[in-house]
Amino acid sequence: MGVCRVHLMRNLLATVPKGQAEMVAALIRTLFAQTNADKTRAQLRQVATSLERNFPKAAELLLDAEYDVTAY
C-alpha cells in the first residue's frame, strides 16, 4: 500500500527541525512538479542527496517512497 503526497510530506517534515521544515517542503514539492516518472525519479534522487547530510532520516524516507512518488 502506497503513501499519498500529504502523508509523505507530513512524515518527512516530522523528521526535520521546525525551522527547516519550509525549506525541506519546498524541495519535496519540486518532485510533484515533474512531468513524468523518469524526471520525478531523477529529481527525487537529487533531493535525497541534498537532504542526506543534514536530514538523513528524511532522505531515507524519501528514497523508500520512490515507488509511490514516481507512480504515474
C-alpha positions in Angstrom: 0.0 0.0 0.0 1.4 3.4 -1.0 1.6 6.7 0.7 -0.2 9.8 -0.6 1.6 13.1 -1.1 0.1 14.6 2.0 1.2 11.8 4.3 4.6 11.6 2.6 5.1 15.3 3.3 3.9 15.0 6.9 6.2 12.0 7.6 9.2 13.7 6.0 8.6 17.0 7.8 8.3 15.2 11.1 12.0 14.2 10.8 13.4 17.8 10.4 13.5 20.7 12.9 10.6 23.1 12.6 12.9 25.9 11.5 14.0 23.9 8.4 10.5 22.5 7.5 9.6 25.1 4.9 12.9 24.6 3.1 12.5 20.8 3.1 8.9 21.1 2.0 10.0 23.3 -1.0 12.5 20.7 -2.0 9.9 17.9 -1.8 7.3 20.0 -3.8 9.8 20.0 -6.7 9.1 16.3 -7.1 5.4 16.8 -7.8 6.1 19.5 -10.4 7.8 16.9 -12.7 6.0 15.8 -15.8 6.9 12.1 -15.9 8.2 9.3 -13.8 11.8 9.4 -15.2 12.1 13.1 -14.4 10.5 12.6 -11.0 12.9 9.7 -10.2 15.9 11.9 -11.1 14.6 14.8 -9.1 13.9 12.5 -6.1 17.4 11.3 -6.1 18.8 14.8 -6.3 16.6 16.0 -3.5 17.5 12.9 -1.3 21.2 13.6 -1.9 20.7 17.2 -0.8 18.9 16.1 2.3 21.2 13.3 3.2 23.9 15.2 5.2 21.6 17.3 7.4 18.5 15.2 7.4 19.4 11.6 6.8 16.1 10.2 8.1 14.2 12.4 5.7 16.4 11.3 2.8 15.8 7.6 3.8 12.1 8.1 3.9 12.1 9.8 0.6 14.1 7.1 -1.1 11.8 4.4 0.5 8.8 6.2 -1.0 10.3 6.3 -4.6 7.8 3.8 -6.0 4.8 5.8 -4.7 6.2 9.2 -5.7 7.0 8.1 -9.2 3.7 6.3 -9.9 2.1 7.9 -12.9 
